[in-house]
Amino acid sequence: MTKFFMILMGLFIVTSNIFGFISYKKMKSLYSAAFTILLLAALFASIGGILALFIIRDPFAIFYGLQVGYYLLINSLIVLLIAIVVSIIKKYNIEN
């Protein structure tokens, strides 16, 4: 059962990153990609928690969804930090 949830967690992370990349390509903004991943963190956390609740049938299974949300929030923070660094590099044009 643990392998199933680990695979599902990886699938959620990859899916949110793909949607973030699509958002980046469409809007040409890393900030929109970070915001998309942040919104998907809440969505996938709730989906993961509800799915774990139905499969495990234990009220504490909802914490699985919170764990997925935590990893996606960290992922969103990393994308946001990359966006800030890229913005700083573009602003000061380090290539001078």
C-alpha distance (Angstrom), angle and dihedral (degrees) to the residues before:
residue distance angle dihedral
M1 . . .
T2 3.80 . .
K3 3.80 92.2 .
F4 3.80 90.1 53.7
F5 3.79 92.3 54.6
M6 3.80 92.8 44.6
I7 3.81 90.2 52.3
L8 3.80 89.5 47.1
M9 3.80 90.6 50.5
G10 3.80 90.7 51.2
L11 3.79 90.1 47.8
F12 3.81 91.1 52.2
I13 3.81 91.7 49.5
V14 3.80 93.7 48.0
T15 3.81 91.6 45.6
S16 3.79 93.2 50.8
N17 3.80 90.9 48.7
I18 3.81 90.9 50.3
F19 3.81 90.6 51.1
G20 3.81 88.9 47.3
F21 3.80 90.2 52.0
I22 3.81 90.9 49.5
S23 3.80 88.9 49.9
Y24 3.81 89.8 50.3
K25 3.79 92.7 50.3
K26 3.81 92.2 47.2
M27 3.81 99.2 45.5
K28 3.84 99.7 24.5
S29 3.81 90.7 -133.7
L30 3.78 128.8 116.4
Y31 3.79 88.5 -158.5
S32 3.80 91.0 62.1
A33 3.81 89.4 50.1
A34 3.81 90.7 52.6
F35 3.80 90.6 47.5
T36 3.81 91.3 49.1
I37 3.80 90.9 52.2
L38 3.80 89.5 47.3
L39 3.81 91.6 53.8
L40 3.79 91.4 45.8
A41 3.82 89.0 52.3
A42 3.79 89.8 65.9
L43 3.80 92.9 43.4
F44 3.79 96.0 48.0
A45 3.80 92.3 42.6
S46 3.79 90.2 56.9
I47 3.81 92.9 44.0
G48 3.81 91.3 48.1
G49 3.81 92.5 47.4
I50 3.79 93.9 49.0
L51 3.80 91.9 45.4
A52 3.81 91.8 49.4
L53 3.80 89.9 46.9
F54 3.79 91.6 55.0
I55 3.81 95.2 43.3
I56 3.80 100.4 42.4
R57 3.84 96.5 30.3
D58 3.77 93.1 -147.7
P59 3.82 124.2 120.2
F60 3.80 90.9 -133.9
A61 3.81 90.2 61.6
I62 3.79 87.6 84.5
F63 3.81 86.9 77.7
Y64 3.80 87.8 70.1
G65 3.80 87.4 67.0
L66 3.77 90.1 49.8
Q67 3.80 89.7 52.0
V68 3.81 91.1 52.5
G69 3.79 89.1 48.3
Y70 3.81 90.5 50.6
Y71 3.80 92.8 54.0
L72 3.78 91.5 47.1
L73 3.81 91.1 49.1
I74 3.81 89.2 53.4
N75 3.81 88.3 48.4
S76 3.80 90.6 51.1
L77 3.81 90.6 48.9
I78 3.81 90.8 52.9
V79 3.82 91.2 51.4
L80 3.81 90.1 47.7
L81 3.81 91.5 51.2
I82 3.81 90.0 49.6
A83 3.82 89.0 50.6
I84 3.81 90.9 51.8
V85 3.81 92.7 48.6
V86 3.81 91.5 48.1
S87 3.81 90.5 48.9
I88 3.79 91.2 51.1
I89 3.79 91.7 48.1
K90 3.81 91.3 49.5
K91 3.80 92.3 46.9
Y92 3.79 96.8 50.1
N93 3.78 95.5 30.7
I94 3.80 98.0 -142.1
E95 3.81 91.7 -161.2
N96 3.82 91.3 81.4
